[in-house]
Amino acid sequence: MESKIRDYLAGNLNFLSDELSLIGKEYLLPNNDGTKGYVDLLAKDKQGNYVIIEIKRSNQAARQALHEIFKYSALLKRNLYIKQSEIRVILISTTWDELLVPFSQFVLETDLLVEGYEIDLNSNFIPITKRKIKPLPNPIQRKISRIQHIFLYASKRCIDDELSIIGYLLEQVGIKEYILLNLNYQGTNNQVIYPKGIYLAFQTVPIGNYIEFCKKQGKNDLIDYENLYEKLLEIEQYCDGEELQGEIEQAILGEVINRSYCDTSEIGYPEKFLNMLNSDWKIEHPVCGGAFAKDQLYTVNKIVQDTAGLNDTNYVFFYDYANSNHLAKLKEVFSSAKNVFYGNKIWKQHFTCIFNELEENYDNYTIFVSITNPESILECIAYGIEPTYEIIIDHKDYESAQIYRGNIEYNFKEISLKDILLQHFNNDPMMLFIVLNYGELYMQEMDIMKDIGLKYVSKRYDISDDKTECYDVRISEYGEIFYTPCEEKTLFQDYLKDSHVLVSDLKELFSSNIAYDN
């Protein structure tokens, strides 16, 4: 039957598009490294592109279609030295039941121009109508929201019931995928009044999902969906970008928080969760909902890593690794790591150029990326935290490695805390903490760094069996990376060790300001 469809279309390509003209039917594509291929129809369009037309009638054959498209496009490029952008693909089938999901994923992952059509046939198997296939939307991948919450309790007696109640409430507001971590404080700090807790984190989804969910719900004694729906529409009208996502999620989560029986509660976010784990809070057991509960490989370690945002949403810390052969993971590491540099344009530029150079010039390697990038250099000075990043590249084909490391250099300037407060915070110490608490200090970071005499730099270390060579990373005015022999400079840790008045004054300010909340 496919042959009849093919023969008809060969003489009637205008059925698909007036722009197409036939090059060949069952067009042979030689393959010196394997099995040759025969394209059902090879055509060209008015823009001078090759058009691969594949015809599949049965579900069984449909499952082979995408494999063949990969093969044919590769053979065209190898045989004719043409560009990827000069190839189009048209996939035709009478049934799409088994083809729609893999076709949608193929469209998502390839940069080829791909179209799909469902056709109807008459009794002689001649195409009579066609409908263009709309690929399924991009599948949601696991990504935990930065909007998190902590429910706190004086005792453990009601924790199990609360886990069930909170899980039920989350599902009532359209949050299906969630994490509830039963926490127990095991430290000795007498100021911790509520030593039991439930830490809530959940999957972030498009805001339209929440709005549509509330719109579809009927009257309910528990939740006023009509009022919540109107509230979400109002937020959508006045907010945009990340602020819109956060405000929508806060509004949804508020419906859960207001119906909890906790003794008290606090906002949560990845950095705060990580700080709790480092402050003697221990996880007794996790409770997951939706797809998270079904995922047999979603271990406690992965849950902690996701909630802390170490591979994605944490704006201070990041750690991950990937092999060059695993392209999807490599892209994920690069994209997620860049988020940590959201307020550091210098290291972000260095990091991007390093990755671009790596992609262009090397293969067969494993890359490890770790980043510590607190928002405020003033906070780092006060607590002795060194901002840095490290990229370790382990080359598999030869015995060498490269290490890129972010450092801060000191250029011997003296400035007092009073001058910093006067120039950047209206001479008000409290303003510093307010700006820091609202996450807006990064906008002044570069100016403050310059006033102190600090500068972000990057270095590359080439390591082989017998020697290590160091280079300073430079970026030209055209955005190209180059390297110069490393120069000895005073670094951040040396600056902290010296007796600078600013260092001691900042330590005193941060330790005495009880209004500042980590």
PEUR-V736329 format. One record per pair of residues at least 12 apart in sequence whose C-alpha atoms are under 7 Angstrom apart, sorted by the first residue. I is the first residue (numbers start at 1). J is the second residue. D is the distance in whole Angstrom. If there is no record, write none. Layout:
# PEUR-V736329
i:j:d
I:J:D
I:J:D
This chain:
# PEUR-V736329
i:j:d
1:125:7
2:55:7
2:56:7
2:57:6
4:125:7
5:125:7
5:126:6
5:127:7
6:40:7
8:126:7
10:22:7
10:25:7
10:41:7
19:45:5
19:46:6
20:43:6
20:44:6
20:45:5
20:46:7
21:43:5
21:44:6
21:45:6
22:42:6
22:43:4
22:44:7
23:42:5
23:43:5
23:44:7
24:41:6
24:42:5
24:43:7
25:40:6
25:41:5
25:42:6
26:38:5
26:39:5
26:40:5
26:41:6
27:39:5
27:40:7
27:41:7
27:42:6
29:75:6
31:75:7
37:72:7
39:52:7
39:54:7
40:53:6
40:54:5
40:55:7
41:53:5
41:54:7
49:86:5
49:87:6
49:88:7
50:86:6
50:87:5
50:88:6
51:87:6
51:88:5
51:89:6
52:88:6
52:89:5
52:90:6
53:89:6
53:90:5
53:91:6
54:90:6
54:91:5
54:92:6
55:91:6
55:92:5
55:93:6
56:92:6
56:93:5
57:93:5
57:94:5
57:95:7
58:95:7
59:95:7
59:98:6
62:98:7
62:99:6
63:98:7
63:99:6
84:112:7
85:112:7
87:112:7
88:112:6
88:113:5
88:114:6
89:113:6
89:114:5
89:115:6
90:114:6
90:115:5
90:116:6
91:115:6
91:116:5
91:117:6
92:116:6
92:117:5
92:118:6
93:117:7
93:118:5
93:119:6
94:118:5
94:119:5
94:120:6
95:118:7
104:135:5
104:136:5
116:132:6
116:133:5
117:130:6
117:131:5
117:132:5
117:133:5
118:130:6
118:131:5
118:132:6
118:133:7
119:131:6
142:203:7
143:203:6
143:204:6
144:201:7
144:202:5
144:203:5
144:204:6
144:306:6
144:307:6
145:201:7
145:202:6
145:203:6
145:204:5
146:269:5
146:270:6
146:313:6
147:246:7
147:249:7
147:250:7
147:268:7
147:269:6
148:200:6
148:201:5
148:267:6
148:268:4
148:269:5
149:199:6
149:200:5
149:201:7
149:266:6
149:267:5
149:268:4
150:197:7
150:198:6
150:199:5
150:200:6
150:265:5
150:266:5
150:267:6
150:268:6
151:197:5
151:198:5
151:199:6
151:262:6
151:264:6
151:265:5
151:266:7
152:194:6
152:196:6
152:197:4
152:198:7
152:262:6
152:263:6
152:264:5
152:265:5
153:194:5
153:195:7
153:196:5
153:197:6
153:262:6
153:263:5
153:264:7
154:193:7
154:194:4
154:195:6
154:196:6
154:263:7
155:196:6
156:196:6
166:256:7
166:260:7
169:256:6
170:256:6
173:252:6
174:210:6
174:213:6
176:289:6
176:290:5
177:202:6
177:203:6
177:289:5
177:290:5
177:291:6
177:292:6
178:201:6
178:202:4
178:203:6
178:288:6
178:289:5
179:200:6
179:201:5
179:202:6
179:286:7
179:287:6
179:288:5
179:289:7
180:198:6
180:199:6
180:200:5
180:201:7
180:286:6
180:287:5
180:288:6
181:198:5
181:199:5
181:200:7
181:283:6
181:285:6
181:286:4
181:287:6
182:197:6
182:198:5
182:199:7
182:283:6
182:284:6
182:285:6
182:286:6
183:196:6
183:197:5
183:198:6
183:281:6
183:282:6
183:283:5
183:284:6
184:196:5
184:197:6
184:281:6
184:282:5
184:283:6
184:284:7
185:280:6
185:281:4
185:282:6
186:280:5
186:281:6
186:282:7
187:280:5
201:307:6
207:245:6
207:248:7
211:229:6
211:232:7
214:229:6
215:229:6
232:248:6
235:247:7
235:248:7
270:307:6
270:308:4
270:309:6
270:314:6
271:308:6
271:314:6
273:308:6
274:308:6
311:336:6
312:336:5
314:340:7
315:339:7
315:340:5
316:340:6
316:372:6
316:373:5
316:374:5
317:371:6
317:372:5
317:373:6
318:337:7
318:370:5
318:371:5
318:372:7
319:369:6
319:370:4
319:371:6
320:333:7
320:368:6
320:369:6
320:370:7
321:333:7
321:367:5
321:368:4
321:369:6
322:366:6
322:367:6
322:368:7
323:365:6
323:366:4
323:367:6
324:363:6
324:364:6
324:365:5
324:366:6
325:364:7
340:373:7
343:442:5
343:443:7
346:456:7
347:456:7
353:481:6
364:395:6
364:396:6
364:397:7
365:393:7
365:394:5
365:395:4
365:396:5
366:393:6
366:394:5
366:395:7
367:391:7
367:392:6
367:393:5
367:394:6
368:391:6
368:392:5
368:393:7
369:390:6
369:391:5
369:392:7
370:389:6
370:390:5
370:391:7
371:388:6
371:389:4
371:390:6
372:387:5
372:388:5
372:389:6
373:387:5
373:388:6
374:387:7
375:441:7
375:442:6
376:441:6
376:442:7
376:445:7
381:496:7
381:503:6
382:503:6
382:506:5
382:507:4
382:510:7
383:507:7
386:492:7
388:405:7
388:406:5
388:407:6
389:405:6
389:406:5
390:403:7
390:404:6
390:405:4
390:406:6
391:403:6
391:404:5
391:405:6
392:404:7
399:464:6
400:463:6
400:464:5
401:462:6
401:463:5
401:464:7
402:460:7
402:461:6
402:462:5
402:463:6
403:460:6
403:461:5
403:462:7
404:458:7
404:459:6
404:460:4
404:461:6
405:458:6
405:459:5
405:460:7
406:457:6
406:458:4
406:459:6
407:456:6
407:457:5
407:458:6
408:454:6
408:455:5
408:456:5
408:457:6
408:491:6
408:492:5
409:454:6
409:455:5
409:456:7
409:457:7
409:489:6
409:490:6
409:491:4
409:492:6
410:453:6
410:454:5
410:455:7
410:490:5
410:491:6
410:492:6
410:495:7
411:453:5
411:454:6
412:453:6
413:452:6
413:453:5
414:452:7
415:452:6
415:502:7
416:501:7
416:502:5
417:502:6
417:505:7
433:516:6
458:472:6
458:473:5
459:471:6
459:472:5
459:473:5
460:472:6
460:473:7
470:485:7
470:486:5
471:483:6
471:484:5
471:485:5
471:486:4
472:484:5
472:485:6
472:486:5
